[in-house]
């Protein structure tokens, strides 16, 4: 009897059947019912036994399974958009160095397409330890309330646009940097990790520590105070304390650099240390 039924179904030509628009949940019920019958041996697992409608329902169920699996995942684009929104607000609140007016911009890169993330109720964006929102850095997103815990990082580039002192011409190493060497220009302060020398007094009259190309914004480490006298030079020493000030002559025992300490020998042979004020003055605080 069973062989006859299979033979009849094999020889019978079935017309194409158009499936109704069934929700995935209903299709899963039909598929699950067939699987249960097959599991218990009520139906044989032979494709010829099932009519085309049942087989098509099974195929649609597989498609629905894939759609539901995707619905239970966070897409990389969604994670990137969340991180982008958070980073834009974070840099907008970030205080500019030394109170300078800077236009802050943040651009978050894409997540690796191979990463699959479970659906999360409340993903959290944060800056990883050791990183900061400045220049090329990293930003992280983690989930502690979802189907599974996860933590991913994305690249982020932060720009801080503002005015700075920029070299209009190359400056050789050891040369003194003056007003004719620089111009005010709009640059990205976050392009280099070294802070920008925003104040004129921070670079004027100082010497270049290395050859500096034109178009380079002046930053820390590019210049240093110039040497104003050598060891053995005769200098003026100003000793001051609460309510008094005394000046005398002394001999420099070390080279003098403005703003730095220098050792001197007084006329009475006493050796003291003070701060270099200018080309021939050393100040000693008593």
C-alpha positions in Angstrom: 0.0 0.0 0.0 2.8 2.4 0.9 4.7 1.6 -2.3 1.5 2.3 -4.3 1.0 5.6 -2.6 4.6 6.7 -3.4 4.3 5.5 -7.0 1.0 7.4 -7.5 2.5 10.6 -6.0 5.6 10.2 -8.1 3.6 9.8 -11.4 1.0 12.5 -10.6 1.8 16.0 -12.0 1.2 18.7 -9.5 0.3 22.2 -10.6 2.4 25.1 -9.3 1.0 26.3 -6.0 1.3 29.8 -4.9 2.0 30.1 -1.2 0.0 32.5 0.8 1.8 35.3 2.7 2.1 33.4 6.0 4.0 35.0 9.0 7.2 33.3 9.9 5.8 32.1 13.2 3.0 30.1 11.5 5.4 28.6 9.0 7.6 27.5 11.9 4.6 25.7 13.5 4.0 23.8 10.3 7.7 22.9 9.9 8.0 21.9 13.6 4.9 19.7 13.3 6.4 17.8 10.4 9.7 17.4 12.2 7.9 15.9 15.2 6.0 13.4 13.1 9.2 12.4 11.3 11.1 12.1 14.6 8.5 9.7 16.0 8.4 7.7 12.8 4.9 8.5 11.8 6.1 10.0 8.5 9.0 8.7 6.5 11.8 11.2 5.8 11.4 10.8 2.0 11.1 14.0 0.0 8.6 12.3 -2.4 6.1 11.8 0.4 5.6 15.5 1.0 3.6 17.5 -1.6 5.2 20.6 -3.2 3.3 22.9 -0.8 4.9 21.3 2.2 8.3 21.3 0.7 8.0 25.0 -0.2 6.8 25.7 3.4 10.0 24.1 4.6 12.1 26.2 2.3 10.4 29.4 3.4 10.9 28.3 7.0 14.6 28.1 6.4 14.6 31.6 5.0 12.6 32.9 8.0 15.1 31.2 10.3 17.9 33.2 8.7 15.9 36.4 8.9 15.1 35.9 12.6 18.7 35.1 13.3 19.8 38.4 11.7 17.1 40.2 13.7 18.8 38.9 16.9 22.1 40.4 16.0 23.5 43.9 16.1 24.7 45.0 12.7 28.2 46.6 12.4 26.6 49.7 10.8 24.3 50.1 13.9 27.3 49.8 16.3 29.3 52.3 14.2 26.4 54.8 14.2 26.0 54.5 17.9 29.7 55.1 18.5 29.7 58.0 16.0 26.8 59.8 17.8 28.5 59.3 21.2 31.9 60.4 20.0 30.5 63.6 18.4 28.8 64.6 21.6 31.9 63.7 23.7 34.3 65.8 21.7 31.9 68.7 21.6 32.0 68.8 25.4 35.8 68.3 25.5 37.7 71.4 26.8 40.2 72.8 24.4 43.9 73.2 25.6 44.6 76.4 27.4 41.1 77.7 26.6 41.7 78.1 22.9 38.7 78.1 20.6 38.8 74.9 18.6 36.3 73.2 16.2 36.2 69.6 17.3 35.3 66.8 14.8 35.1 63.0 15.3 34.9 60.3 12.7 34.4 56.6 13.8 35.6 53.8 11.5 33.6 50.7 10.5 33.6 47.5 12.6 35.2 44.4 11.1 32.5 42.7 8.9 33.5 39.3 10.3 32.4 40.2 13.8 28.9 39.0 14.8 27.3 40.6 17.8 24.3 39.3 19.8 21.4 41.7 20.3 21.9 44.0 23.3 19.3 45.9 25.3 21.6 48.8 26.2 25.0 48.9 24.5 27.5 51.2 26.2 30.1 53.3 24.4 33.3 54.3 26.3 37.0 55.3 25.8 39.3 52.4 26.5 42.0 52.8 29.2 45.1 54.5 27.9 43.2 56.1 25.0 41.8 59.6 24.6 39.7 61.4 22.1 42.5 63.2 20.3 44.0 62.4 16.9 44.0 58.8 15.8 42.6 56.7 18.7 40.2 53.9 19.6 36.7 53.9 20.9 34.9 50.9 22.4 31.3 49.5 22.6 30.3 46.8 25.1 27.2 44.9 26.1 26.4 43.8 29.7 22.7 43.3 29.3 21.8 41.0 26.4 21.8 37.5 25.1 25.6 37.4 25.4 28.2 39.8 26.7 30.6 41.3 24.2 33.1 44.1 23.8 34.5 45.6 20.5 36.7 48.5 19.6 36.5 50.8 16.5 39.0 53.3 15.1 38.2 56.9 15.6 39.9 60.1 14.3 39.4 63.3 16.2 40.3 66.7 14.7 40.7 69.9 16.6 40.8 72.7 14.1 42.0 76.1 15.2 44.6 78.9 14.6 48.3 78.3 15.4 51.8 79.6 14.6 52.9 78.0 11.4 56.4 78.3 9.8 56.2 80.2 6.6 59.8 79.1 5.6 62.2 76.4 6.6 64.3 77.0 9.8 67.7 75.3 10.2 68.6 73.5 13.4 70.1 75.8 16.0 68.6 78.9 14.3 66.6 81.4 16.3 62.9 81.6 15.5 61.5 85.1 15.1 58.4 86.9 13.9 59.5 86.7 10.2 59.6 82.9 10.3 56.0 82.3 11.2 52.4 83.1 10.2 49.0 82.5 11.8 47.2 79.7 10.0 44.3 77.2 10.5 45.6 73.7 11.4 44.6 70.5 13.1 45.9 70.6 16.6 45.3 66.9 17.1 47.3 65.9 14.1 50.4 65.4 16.3 50.5 64.3 19.9 52.8 67.1 20.9 51.0 70.2 22.2 50.8 73.3 20.0 52.8 76.4 21.2 49.8 78.7 21.2 51.5 81.7 23.0 54.1 83.8 21.2 56.3 83.9 24.3 56.6 80.1 24.2 58.7 80.1 21.0 59.9 83.7 20.2 63.7 84.1 20.4 64.2 80.4 21.0 66.3 78.1 18.8 65.1 75.2 16.6 66.1 71.8 18.1 66.1 70.3 14.5 65.5 71.4 10.9 61.9 72.5 10.7 60.1 72.5 7.4 57.8 75.2 6.1 54.1 74.7 6.9 54.8 73.0 10.2 52.8 74.2 13.2 55.1 75.0 16.1 54.8 72.4 18.9 56.6 71.5 22.1 60.0 69.9 21.5 60.7 71.9 18.3 62.4 74.8 20.0 64.3 75.4 23.2 65.5 78.5 25.0 68.6 80.1 23.4 71.9 80.2 25.3 72.6 83.8 26.3 76.1 83.5 27.9 78.9 80.9 28.3 80.8 79.7 31.3 83.4 82.2 32.4 81.3 85.2 31.4 80.9 88.1 33.8 77.2 88.4 34.8 75.0 90.5 37.1 73.5 88.7 40.1 70.3 90.1 41.6 69.7 88.6 45.1 66.2 89.4 46.5 64.1 88.5 49.5 61.1 89.9 51.4 61.5 93.7 51.2 65.0 94.0 49.8 67.1 93.5 46.7 70.9 93.4 46.3 72.9 93.3 43.1 76.6 92.4 42.5 79.0 91.0 39.9 79.7 87.3 39.5 81.4 84.9 37.2 79.3 82.3 35.4 80.3 78.7 36.1 77.9 77.2 33.6 76.2 78.3 30.3 73.2 80.5 30.7 69.8 79.7 29.1 66.9 82.0 29.7 64.5 80.5 32.2 66.9 77.8 33.4 69.3 77.6 36.3 72.9 78.6 36.1 75.7 78.5 38.7 77.8 81.5 39.5 80.8 82.4 41.7 80.4 85.6 43.7 83.3 88.1 44.4 83.7 86.6 47.9 84.2 83.1 46.4 80.8 81.9 47.4 79.1 79.6 44.8 75.3 80.1 44.2 72.7 79.0 41.8 70.0 81.2 40.2 67.6 81.6 37.3 68.8 83.3 34.1 66.7 86.3 33.3 68.4 87.7 30.2 71.7 88.0 28.4 73.7 88.8 31.5 71.4 88.7 34.6 70.9 85.9 37.1 68.3 86.1 39.8 68.8 84.4 43.2 65.9 84.2 45.6 66.8 84.3 49.2 
